[in-house]
């Protein structure tokens, strides 16, 4: 049980708008991005993730399950800018935000893609369809925003620590079972 990524972007601090990888908006400008990661993961992983995120105060998170149970450390109504650009003779352009209200609505579409598109590719009683149904019922949709865009992102460390914590707990449970 890992993470199934949907969307991501690297952090960018003042790259020319003509940069072939991250540039946009025409010549003469500079672009900025906060690292962002959106993915599905199991509810068990979410439990570890929320514990780990206490050590990463620079990261905003939003977690939501198919039934609408959610957790966030951000303002539930305030979007977070994740991409913006500065161009000659123009106001700052902000084309991308992480909006908690939109994210809550996107949840319905995201989970329905599993149910209505992926699951229906397989016969009703097949193992593949069973796995997809299990994902819908036991996974959460997560987004993480690393707000400290001028430095290397910590989002991969967050995930590494989540999996390390899960592994430590699994080993402890195994040791307990052996000595019982």
C-alpha positions as CSV (number, residue, x, y, z in Angstrom):
1,X,0.0,0.0,0.0
2,X,1.8,3.0,-1.3
3,X,0.8,6.3,-2.9
4,X,-0.9,6.6,-6.3
5,X,0.1,10.0,-7.6
6,X,-2.3,12.2,-9.6
7,X,-0.5,15.5,-9.9
8,X,2.7,17.1,-8.8
9,X,5.0,20.0,-9.5
10,X,8.5,20.9,-8.3
11,X,9.4,24.0,-6.4
12,X,10.7,26.9,-8.5
13,X,12.2,30.2,-7.3
14,X,12.5,32.9,-9.9
15,X,13.2,30.9,-13.1
16,X,13.0,32.8,-16.4
17,X,9.6,32.6,-18.0
18,X,11.4,31.2,-21.1
19,X,12.8,28.2,-19.2
20,X,12.1,25.2,-21.4
21,X,10.8,23.1,-18.4
22,X,8.9,25.3,-16.1
23,X,8.6,28.6,-18.0
24,X,5.3,30.1,-19.1
25,X,3.6,33.5,-19.7
26,X,5.9,35.0,-22.3
27,X,9.4,36.4,-22.3
28,X,11.0,38.8,-19.8
29,X,9.2,37.3,-16.7
30,X,10.1,35.1,-13.8
31,X,8.1,32.1,-12.5
32,X,7.7,30.7,-9.0
33,X,6.1,27.5,-7.7
34,X,5.6,25.8,-4.4
35,X,6.2,22.1,-4.5
36,X,2.9,20.3,-4.6
37,X,1.9,16.7,-4.5
38,X,-1.6,15.1,-4.9
39,X,-2.2,11.4,-4.5
40,X,-4.3,8.6,-3.2
41,X,-3.1,6.5,-0.3
42,X,-4.6,4.1,2.3
43,X,-6.3,5.3,5.4
44,X,-3.6,3.5,7.4
45,X,-0.9,5.5,5.6
46,X,-2.9,8.7,6.3
47,X,-2.7,7.9,10.0
48,X,1.1,7.8,9.8
49,X,1.2,10.8,7.5
50,X,-0.8,13.0,9.9
51,X,1.7,12.1,12.7
52,X,4.7,12.8,10.5
53,X,3.3,16.2,9.3
54,X,3.5,17.5,12.8
55,X,7.3,17.7,12.2
56,X,6.8,19.7,8.9
57,X,5.0,22.9,9.8
58,X,5.9,24.5,6.4
59,X,3.6,21.9,4.7
60,X,-0.1,22.5,4.2
61,X,-2.2,19.3,3.8
62,X,-5.7,18.4,3.0
63,X,-6.9,14.8,3.3
64,X,-10.4,13.6,2.3
65,X,-12.0,10.2,2.1
66,X,-14.7,9.0,-0.3
67,X,-17.4,9.6,2.4
68,X,-16.2,13.2,3.0
69,X,-14.2,12.8,6.2
70,X,-11.5,15.3,6.0
71,X,-8.5,16.7,7.8
72,X,-6.5,19.9,7.0
73,X,-4.1,22.2,8.7
74,X,-5.1,25.1,6.5
75,X,-8.0,27.6,6.4
76,X,-10.9,25.5,5.0
77,X,-12.0,28.4,2.8
78,X,-8.7,30.1,1.8
79,X,-6.9,29.0,-1.4
80,X,-3.1,28.7,-1.4
81,X,-1.2,30.0,-4.4
82,X,1.1,27.3,-5.8
83,X,2.2,29.0,-9.1
84,X,2.7,32.6,-9.9
85,X,4.7,34.8,-12.3
86,X,6.1,38.3,-12.4
87,X,6.2,39.9,-15.9
88,X,7.3,43.4,-17.1
89,X,4.4,45.9,-17.0
90,X,1.9,43.5,-15.5
91,X,0.5,42.6,-12.1
92,X,1.5,39.3,-10.6
93,X,-0.2,36.5,-12.5
94,X,-1.4,33.6,-10.3
95,X,-2.7,30.8,-12.5
96,X,-2.7,27.9,-10.0
97,X,-4.1,27.6,-6.5
98,X,-4.9,24.8,-4.2
99,X,-8.5,25.6,-3.2
100,X,-9.9,23.6,-0.2
101,X,-13.5,24.1,-1.4
102,X,-12.7,22.9,-4.9
103,X,-10.6,20.0,-3.5
104,X,-13.7,18.8,-1.6
105,X,-15.7,18.8,-4.8
106,X,-12.9,17.3,-6.9
107,X,-12.9,14.4,-4.4
108,X,-16.3,13.2,-5.8
109,X,-15.0,13.2,-9.4
110,X,-11.6,11.6,-8.4
111,X,-13.3,8.7,-6.6
112,X,-15.9,8.3,-9.3
113,X,-13.2,7.8,-11.9
114,X,-12.1,4.7,-9.9
115,X,-15.7,3.5,-9.7
116,X,-17.1,4.5,-13.0
117,X,-14.2,4.2,-15.4
118,X,-11.5,1.9,-14.0
119,X,-13.7,-0.6,-12.2
120,X,-16.1,-1.0,-15.2
121,X,-13.2,-2.2,-17.4
122,X,-13.3,-5.5,-15.5
123,X,-16.0,-8.1,-15.0
124,X,-18.0,-7.6,-11.8
125,X,-16.6,-10.6,-9.9
126,X,-13.0,-10.2,-11.0
127,X,-10.1,-9.7,-8.7
128,X,-9.2,-6.5,-10.5
129,X,-12.6,-5.0,-9.9
130,X,-12.4,-6.0,-6.3
131,X,-9.0,-4.3,-5.9
132,X,-10.3,-1.1,-7.4
133,X,-13.4,-1.2,-5.2
134,X,-11.1,-1.7,-2.2
135,X,-9.1,1.4,-3.2
136,X,-12.3,3.5,-3.4
137,X,-13.4,2.4,0.0
138,X,-10.1,2.4,1.9
139,X,-8.0,5.2,0.3
140,X,-8.0,8.9,0.8
141,X,-7.3,11.7,-1.6
142,X,-4.4,13.9,-0.3
143,X,-2.7,17.1,-1.3
144,X,0.5,18.5,0.2
145,X,1.9,22.0,-0.4
146,X,5.4,22.8,0.7
147,X,5.2,26.6,1.3
148,X,9.0,27.1,1.5
149,X,9.6,27.3,-2.2
150,X,13.1,28.9,-2.2
151,X,14.7,25.8,-0.6
152,X,14.7,22.1,-1.6
153,X,11.3,20.6,-1.0
154,X,10.6,18.4,2.0
155,X,7.7,16.5,0.5
156,X,9.7,13.5,-0.4
157,X,11.0,13.4,3.2
158,X,7.5,13.6,4.5
159,X,6.6,10.4,2.5
160,X,9.9,8.7,3.4
161,X,9.2,9.3,7.1
162,X,5.6,8.2,6.7
163,X,6.7,4.8,5.3
164,X,9.5,4.5,7.8
165,X,7.0,5.0,10.7
166,X,4.7,2.5,9.1
167,X,7.6,0.0,8.8
168,X,8.7,0.5,12.5
169,X,5.1,-0.1,13.7
170,X,4.8,-3.2,11.5
171,X,8.1,-4.6,13.0
172,X,6.9,-3.8,16.6
173,X,3.6,-5.6,15.9
174,X,5.5,-8.6,14.5
175,X,7.9,-8.7,17.5
176,X,4.9,-8.5,19.8
177,X,3.2,-11.4,18.1
178,X,6.4,-13.6,18.2
179,X,6.7,-13.0,22.0
180,X,3.0,-13.6,22.8
